[in-house]
Amino acid sequence: MSTLLEPLTLRCGAVLPNRTALAPMTNKQSNADGTLHDDELRWLVRRGAFGLVSTCAAAVSEDGRAWDGQLGIYGDQHLPGLTRLAAALRETGTQPIVQLHHGGDKAALVEHKLSTVDREADGVRGATAGDLARLVDDFTAAARRAARAGFAGVEVHGANGYLFTQFLSPLDNPRTDAYGGDVAGRARLLREAVQSVRAATPPGFIVGVRISPVDAWSARGLVLSDSIEVARWMADDGVDFVHLSLLDASGPPPNEDSDVPVSRSIRDVLPPEVALLSAGGIWSRADAERAEAAGVDVVALGRSAIIHPDWPREAFAGGFSPAMPPWEPDALRAVAVSETLVDYLRRFPGLLTDGRPAR
């Protein structure tokens, strides 16, 4: 029998009212300076039925901003909006968290991008020892701001090709110093950031991490055996959950000879008090229960939560059939999807019915 609608007590003592999560999703709805826009507040609060609600990836450094309309948490000027957002989300009954993000060489809004090594043709500079120390400080300061704003916790974004993935990837990281080489070296920066965030935040504050455990959208040389070690280290470093970014939350590794679900492989090496979140292809109750059977403690929904903001209530009520894309723009507007986000979704073929190009 499914336990997904039951509360879950995390390692730090925080309690999720149910075992569903709104996955962090790029939505471009913040102001140009990273301060909160009402559209972003409405979007997130409308999805307060999920037990855990994450903001989109929020920039911890000005040089890490990756897209227009990205939420910021790199300065105290962001605190008033963040405080308002945390309070509004808590009123729904959810546990609200901020996803902490640095784009690395995908930081499209800056002239000189940071990554593992110099690539002058691409405007990318290899991070120095000073840069790395500052990056750890930026993640730590952002986590403190999230706590000051009233959020229940943070998720360190180590997935999807951004800064920490660039260090974790054996293809992207040819460094020969302490931050390259074997998986222990490539994971060092992520570990230092997570350890610092954990030490700097109060008791009861949720600290999680998101990783891409295998290659999915692009070839980066990420292999499950390395990711198992990274997950173990994250547990050692004090995280309350590990969140897997997958194409299929209940499926095996796509490029490896194994029938064992990725989620099960990670779940089996985590201590019981550390929760496993997985995202990927969860639309229906049956999808969620397959993920649960594969070892997932909390199912994370992305695209399905765009059209179904009340999914945790609807999916388990009986007679539910998910509305698969393409979607009518008016149907999205009816569930607090702003014109900005509707336009952004037009960039993804097959999501909307109107066929109009993004502006």
C-alpha positions in Angstrom: 0.0 0.0 0.0 1.4 3.4 -0.9 2.6 5.7 1.8 2.9 8.8 -0.4 0.2 10.7 1.3 1.6 10.0 4.8 3.8 12.5 6.6 7.6 12.0 6.5 10.0 13.1 9.2 13.3 14.1 7.8 16.7 13.6 9.5 16.7 17.2 10.8 13.3 16.8 12.4 11.2 18.7 9.9 8.0 17.0 8.9 6.7 16.9 5.3 2.9 16.7 5.3 3.0 14.2 2.4 5.7 12.5 0.3 5.3 14.6 -2.9 7.5 17.5 -4.0 7.2 20.2 -6.5 10.5 19.9 -8.4 12.4 23.1 -9.0 11.6 24.4 -12.5 12.9 27.3 -14.5 10.0 29.7 -15.0 11.7 33.1 -15.7 9.0 34.9 -13.7 11.2 37.0 -11.3 12.3 40.6 -11.9 15.4 41.5 -13.8 17.3 42.2 -10.6 16.4 38.8 -9.1 13.8 40.1 -6.8 10.5 38.3 -6.5 7.7 39.1 -8.9 4.0 38.5 -8.0 3.7 36.0 -10.9 6.3 33.8 -9.3 4.6 34.0 -5.9 1.3 33.0 -7.4 2.8 30.2 -9.4 4.4 28.6 -6.3 1.6 29.2 -3.8 -0.9 27.7 -6.1 1.1 24.4 -5.8 1.1 24.3 -2.0 -0.6 20.9 -2.0 2.8 19.3 -2.4 4.5 18.3 0.8 7.7 20.0 -0.3 7.7 23.0 -2.6 11.0 24.3 -4.1 11.6 27.6 -5.8 13.2 27.6 -9.2 17.0 27.6 -9.2 17.9 30.8 -7.3 21.3 32.4 -8.1 23.7 32.5 -5.2 26.2 34.8 -7.1 25.8 37.5 -9.6 28.3 35.7 -11.8 26.2 32.6 -11.7 23.0 33.9 -13.2 21.9 31.7 -16.1 18.7 33.2 -17.5 16.5 36.3 -17.6 14.0 36.4 -14.8 16.0 34.1 -12.5 15.2 34.4 -8.8 18.1 35.8 -6.8 19.4 35.1 -3.3 22.8 36.7 -3.6 22.1 39.9 -1.8 20.0 41.3 1.1 18.0 43.2 -1.5 16.3 39.9 -2.2 15.2 39.3 1.4 11.8 41.2 1.4 10.5 39.2 -1.5 11.9 35.9 -0.2 10.4 36.6 3.2 7.0 37.2 1.6 7.2 34.1 -0.5 8.2 31.9 2.5 5.3 33.2 4.6 2.8 32.7 1.8 4.0 29.1 1.1 4.0 28.2 4.8 0.3 29.3 5.0 -0.5 26.5 2.5 0.9 23.9 4.8 3.8 22.9 2.7 7.5 22.9 3.6 9.1 25.6 1.4 12.7 25.4 0.3 15.0 27.4 -2.0 17.1 25.7 -4.6 20.6 27.2 -4.5 22.2 27.5 -7.9 25.3 28.7 -9.8 25.3 28.3 -13.6 29.1 27.8 -14.0 29.8 27.9 -17.7 26.1 28.1 -18.3 25.8 31.5 -16.7 24.4 33.2 -19.7 24.0 36.7 -18.2 27.6 37.3 -17.4 30.5 38.1 -19.7 33.2 36.0 -18.0 31.9 32.6 -16.9 33.5 30.3 -14.2 34.0 26.6 -14.7 36.6 24.0 -14.2 39.3 25.2 -16.7 39.9 28.1 -19.1 38.2 28.0 -22.4 39.0 31.4 -23.8 37.0 30.9 -27.0 33.8 30.4 -25.0 34.5 33.2 -22.5 35.1 30.7 -19.7 37.6 31.1 -17.0 38.9 28.2 -14.8 38.1 28.8 -11.2 41.1 29.7 -9.0 41.5 28.6 -5.4 40.1 32.0 -4.4 37.1 31.6 -6.7 36.3 28.2 -5.2 36.5 29.6 -1.6 34.2 32.5 -2.6 31.7 30.1 -4.3 31.5 28.1 -1.1 30.9 31.3 0.8 28.2 32.4 -1.6 26.3 29.2 -1.2 26.6 29.5 2.6 25.5 33.1 2.7 22.5 32.3 0.4 21.5 29.4 2.8 21.6 31.8 5.7 19.4 34.3 3.8 16.9 31.5 3.1 16.8 30.7 6.8 16.4 34.5 7.7 13.6 34.7 5.2 11.7 31.9 6.9 12.2 29.0 4.5 12.2 25.5 5.9 15.4 24.7 4.0 17.5 24.7 0.9 18.5 22.3 -1.9 22.0 22.6 -3.3 21.8 22.3 -7.1 24.4 19.8 -8.2 22.6 18.5 -11.3 21.7 19.2 -14.9 25.0 20.5 -16.2 25.5 23.5 -13.9 28.5 24.4 -11.8 28.7 21.3 -9.6 27.9 18.9 -12.4 30.8 20.5 -14.4 33.1 19.6 -11.5 31.6 16.1 -11.1 31.9 15.3 -14.7 35.1 13.5 -15.8 34.6 14.9 -19.3 34.1 18.5 -18.2 36.7 18.5 -15.4 40.3 17.8 -16.5 41.8 19.6 -13.5 44.9 18.2 -11.9 44.6 19.9 -8.5 42.6 18.7 -5.5 39.3 19.5 -7.4 39.9 17.1 -10.3 41.1 13.6 -11.0 39.2 10.8 -9.3 35.6 11.1 -8.1 36.7 12.2 -4.6 38.5 15.2 -6.2 35.7 16.0 -8.6 33.2 15.9 -5.7 35.3 18.0 -3.4 33.7 21.4 -4.2 30.2 20.1 -3.8 31.1 18.5 -0.5 32.7 21.7 0.8 29.6 23.7 -0.1 27.2 21.2 1.5 29.3 20.9 4.7 29.5 24.7 5.0 25.8 25.1 4.4 24.9 22.4 7.0 27.2 24.0 9.6 25.9 27.5 9.0 22.2 26.8 9.2 20.1 26.2 12.4 18.9 22.9 13.8 15.7 21.7 12.1 16.7 23.4 8.8 16.4 21.1 5.8 19.5 20.7 3.7 19.2 18.6 0.5 21.2 18.2 -2.6 20.2 17.4 -6.2 22.4 15.4 -8.5 22.3 13.9 -12.0 23.3 10.3 -11.2 23.7 9.2 -14.8 24.0 10.8 -18.2 20.5 11.7 -19.4 20.1 14.8 -21.5 23.8 15.2 -22.5 27.0 13.1 -22.4 29.1 14.1 -19.5 30.6 10.8 -18.4 28.4 10.5 -15.3 28.3 6.9 -14.2 26.2 5.3 -11.5 29.1 3.9 -9.5 30.5 7.4 -9.0 27.1 8.8 -8.1 26.6 6.1 -5.5 29.8 7.3 -3.8 28.7 10.9 -4.1 25.3 10.1 -2.5 27.1 8.3 0.4 29.3 11.3 0.9 26.3 13.6 0.9 24.8 11.6 3.7 28.1 11.7 5.6 28.0 15.5 5.2 24.7 15.9 6.8 22.0 16.2 4.1 18.4 15.4 4.9 17.7 14.2 1.4 19.3 13.3 -1.9 17.3 14.3 -5.0 17.9 12.5 -8.3 17.3 14.3 -11.6 16.3 11.5 -14.0 14.3 10.9 -17.2 12.5 7.9 -15.5 12.3 7.9 -11.7 11.7 4.1 -11.6 14.0 3.1 -14.5 17.5 1.6 -14.8 20.5 3.5 -16.0 20.1 4.3 -19.7 23.6 3.6 -20.8 24.7 0.8 -18.4 24.1 -2.9 -18.4 21.8 -3.1 -15.4 18.1 -3.7 -14.9 18.2 -2.3 -11.3 16.5 1.1 -11.1 18.8 4.0 -10.5 16.7 5.1 -7.5 17.0 1.7 -5.9 20.8 1.7 -6.3 21.0 5.0 -4.5 18.4 4.3 -1.9 20.2 1.1 -0.9 23.4 3.0 0.1 21.7 5.8 2.0 21.0 5.5 5.7 17.3 5.2 6.5 17.1 8.7 8.0 18.2 10.3 4.7 15.3 10.6 2.3 15.5 9.9 -1.4 13.7 12.2 -3.8 13.5 11.3 -7.5 12.0 13.1 -10.5 11.4 11.8 -14.0 8.3 10.8 -15.9 5.8 10.9 -13.0 2.3 11.8 -14.3 -0.1 9.4 -12.7 -0.6 7.6 -9.4 0.7 4.4 -11.0 3.9 6.3 -12.1 4.4 7.5 -8.5 3.9 4.1 -7.0 6.4 2.5 -9.5 8.9 5.0 -8.3 8.0 4.3 -4.7 8.5 0.6 -5.3 11.9 1.4 -6.8 13.0 3.0 -3.5 11.8 6.6 -3.8 10.7 8.1 -0.5 9.4 11.4 -2.0 8.2 11.7 -5.6 9.1 15.0 -7.3 6.9 16.3 -10.1 7.9 18.8 -12.8 5.8 19.1 -16.0 2.8 17.3 -14.5 2.7 19.9 -11.7 2.4 22.7 -14.3 -1.0 21.6 -15.4 -2.0 19.8 -12.1 -1.2 22.1 -9.2 -3.4 19.9 -6.9 -1.8 16.6 -8.1 -1.3 15.2 -4.5 -5.0 15.5 -3.9 -6.3 14.6 -7.4 -4.1 11.6 -8.2 -5.1 9.6 -5.2 -8.8 10.5 -5.2 -9.8 8.0 -7.9 -10.8 8.6 -11.5 -7.8 10.8 -12.1 -6.3 10.9 -15.6 -3.4 13.3 -16.2 -3.8 15.9 -18.8 -0.9 15.1 -21.1 0.6 17.8 -23.4 -0.1 19.6 -25.7 -1.9 22.0 -23.4 -4.2 24.9 -24.2 -2.6 28.1 -23.0 -5.9 29.2 -21.3 -5.8 26.0 -19.3 -2.4 27.0 -17.9 -3.5 30.5 -17.2 -6.3 29.1 -15.1 -3.8 27.4 -12.8 -1.6 30.5 -12.1 0.8 30.1 -15.1 1.7 33.7 -16.1 2.1 35.0 -19.7 5.9 34.9 -19.1 5.9 31.3 -18.3 3.4 30.4 -21.0 5.8 32.1 -23.5 8.8 30.2 -22.1 6.9 26.9 -22.4 6.5 27.6 -26.1 10.3 26.9 -26.5 9.6 23.2 -25.9 8.0 21.5 -28.9 4.8 19.7 -28.2 3.9 21.4 -24.9 1.3 23.9 -26.1 -1.5 23.7 -28.7 -1.2 27.1 -30.3 2.1 26.4 -32.1 3.3 30.0 -31.7 7.0 30.6 -31.4 8.4 32.0 -28.2 9.0 35.7 -28.2 
